[in-house]
Amino acid sequence: MTKMLVKDIHELNLIVTGVGGQGSVMASHIVADAAVAQGLKVRVGETFGAAQRGGKVHSHIRIGEDIYGPLCPEESLDILVGLEPNETLRLAVKYTSPDTFIITNTRPVSSMDANIGADKYPDVKEIVKGLRKLSKRVIAFDATKLAIQAGNERTMNVVLLGALASIGRLPYEADSLLKAVMERVPPRTVEANMEAFNLGLERCKEILHKSYILNL
């Protein structure tokens, strides 16, 4: 795997958001594990909605020498990783700035209210359009489709970690994040998770390259 350029940072604020059952908490712990393995100071804080599967979940990861509180301040995010598009937008409104790098899955998970007809799920294209109004750096693709391609739909969170590794914003290299993934996932799923990580990394690199060409 090609090594990514590591960016020296004083402070990095990152949130992984999604709904219950998608693996956002595990994804955030993997990001933190990789930082700890590099000798970095890390704080992780988690916020949960309804406890049952489908409840809102977002995990804050803060990396840096002068980090003490576990929750990211509003409009402070360097990176937002969204496992569910509507949740990505909900968090983006509060925590992002125009310079935040947003990476989101575009496969929706309808809320309980939407399922019973009490609410209407927004059009995903409109969600992405809303994200692009909040930030000039948005990567949006169907990570669930790539997880299925990798052989296990539940590796969708790792697809997005692969995408995260490709943007060069973490204080460690892509291989460090992949190693942390392999140490966290069940042994029987290692092959599928490795494939998911690499598919996410390559898909994000393709999107970034296309964006670069379009902006020349």
RAHUFEN-V538997 format. One line per field, one symbol per residue. phi: phi as a letter, one per 20 degrees, with the letter a starting at -180 (. if undefined). psi: psi as a letter, one per 30 degrees, with the letter a starting at -180 (. if undefined). A space follows every 10 residues. Layout:
phi: ???
psi: ???
//
This chain:
phi: .ffefeefce bcdbcdcacg nenfffgfff gfgffffeme eccccccdeg ffgoffcbde cccqfdecfe dfffldfebc ddecfffgfg ffgedecfef edccfdefcf fffffenebd ffffffffff fffebeccdc beffffffff obgfegffgf fffgfeemde ebegffffff fffeeggfdg ffffffgfff ffffffffff ffffef
psi: kkklkkkkle kkkkkklalk ffgeeeeeee eeeeeefggl kkkkkkkkbk flkflkkkkk kkklegkekf kklkgfkekk jkfkeeeeee eeeefllffk jkkkkgjljk leeeeggflk klkeeeeeee efffkgjkjk ljfeeeeeef fjffgeeeef eeeefffgfl glleeeeeee effelkefge eeeeeeeeee eeeeeeeeee eeefg.
//
